Amino acid sequence: MIPGYYPRKQFSQMKIILGITSVLLLAVFSVAYLYFSNLTGDSRSNDKTLAAIPSDASMVFNFSNDQSLYEIFKDYTVFDALTGKKKKEQLSWLKSLLLNNRDFYNSTQGRRIFLSFHPMSSDSLQFLWVMPLKEDLELADIAEVIANQNGNQVKTITDSQQELIEIKNNVTNDSFYIGLIGRIARASFSKPLLLSSLDKNSKKISKEYINEINDALLKDDDALASLFINHGEPGFMQPIFKQKPNGNFGLFSSFPAYSNLNLNYKSDALMFNGITRITEKHDGYLNLFLNQQPVKNTIKKILPYNMSNAICYGITSYGDYSTDLKRLFGIRKELPGLDAQIQQITAETGINTERDIKKLWGNEFTNIQLSTFENLGVIRVSNGRQLQFYLDPLSTNYSDDIKKLNYENLFYYYFGDPLKKYSKPYYAITDNLIIISNSPGTVQRFLNDYRSDRLLYESEAFSHFDQLVADQSNISFILLSKNSNALFRNLLKKNYSRIIDSKDYGFRNFYGFSYQLTSNTKHFFTNFYLGYEEKAALSTDSLVYNEDNIP
């Protein structure tokens, strides 16, 4: 065949193939364009919606207004327990008012609804509902729709130059307020909170927080519901505490990170799973665990029966952990002073802790707070007898079992923040465990409980609870409800602490709470679990009892 010459038939076939290929490529690019433009459109829509939330919202809950969601949650008892009688009446009325209203439901069906949590000066939490609408509506249209429902007193008011709908519930005598800007409806039982949302000049949640929420929603579009937490200042725990949280609570009180967690449905528990991302390198203790691998949590087996709360830590490479910890001490400008204390030990006792003791540390340790307000730390070691041999020259005998360390900050130097409070502690070593506390009585009582198997792990209730706690992690916080009642009354503001034993709430039915962080180099996999002591019965006036959620 002559080069460059193609028969007419072959040439025609080639044109057909090229034509089909061009059409397919055009179709692929068109679908891709439409897909990504829709994603961008959804993101922009969420931007406008989320930008309505005032800046003091550390937690934002999200769900889609969809009939199938209500059917899934029709047997869910946790909402009743957490909201309390007063809030349950409000939310039940609200569900009937807005979400069960055919006209209003059609305007929000399938749309993401955001519920943000806001601490108020009255030491209470208020909710703000932010709802994007499918179509342009006037405030008068919404008022007319709601006014058609029996038993509602509806009027339009003006406050701070903002036009609002006020709806009076004749049964509870509560007022609910709705405002509208564009296609975004905002609503709350708190008029000041709603006005703050409507005020264009008031401070709203940060662009970074909005981006975190948007990114998570795009990745997990099929999630039943999601919870987004901003751990930065002041922290989502701070508003409910009398003072800045310390001890085990202090570790999670405030650090520059965001959590995006998806609701994992279980009828008798509250479970969220997702990731926590630390947003910047800083002098934070949690960063140290990002360079570790998950560890099987075995130290929980020695937790005493009267534990209120504990944090169990796991590390796979103590060498890397020690290097990162010293770097952290350097950032804090603490390293020269701590090194000087370690050198003093060597000069006065001949024990080189870096050579003799460091190699004996195991891969787990925990800080424990008891129901009696006592605190102690427990560290797993590779050889308890050798450790005792090296610690003896550094210590003074207190009793046959217990000694007192004569030098400061040894445990802080090797383990960091969780053990900082034990500067010159009393200690005992048994079964390759070292128990430390600022009180010799606390150490002795732990030894007594440990030797007589009065341990939490031996109880049937804890075994049942522990079945849903991940077996591996790097940081695992555990709190037991009944053992923490007195502690809550001491730490929490009055309006929050009183609900613990209140018959109007269901907190007495919860056995415990678990919060776990598991390293994945760039972020932490996060598990949040609140479990019942036993399954609670669903009352007939439950928020989710009726199957016919939408008329």
Buried (B, 14 or more C-beta within 10 A) or exposed (E): EEEEEEEEEEEEEEEEEEEEEEEEEEEEEEEEEEEEEEEEEBBEBBBBBBBBBBBBBBBBBBBBBBBEEBBBBBBBBBBBBBBBBEBBBBBBBBBBBBBBBEEBBEBBBEBBBBBBBBBBEEBBBBBBBBBBBEEEBEBEBBBEBBEEBEEBEBEEEEBEEBBBBBBBBEEEEBBBBBBBBEBBBBBBBBBBBBBBBBBEEEEBBEEEBBBBBBBBBEEBEEBBBBBBBBBBEBBBBBBBBEEEBEBBBBBBBBBBBBBBBBBBEBBBBBBBBBBBBBBEEEEBBBBBBBBBBBBEBBBBEBBBBBBBBBBBBBBBEBEEBBEBBBBBBEEEEBBEEBEEBBEEBBEEBEBBBEEBBBEBBBBBBBBBBBBEEBBBBBBBBEEBEBBBEBBEEBBEEBEEBBBBBBBBBBBBBBBBBBBBBBBBBBBBBBEBBBBBBBEBEBBBBBBEBBEEEBBBBEEEBBEBBBEBBBEBBBBBBBBBBBBBBBBBBEBBBEEBBBBBEEEEBBBBBBBBBBBBBBBEEEBBBBBBBBBBBEEBEBEEEBBBBBEEBBE
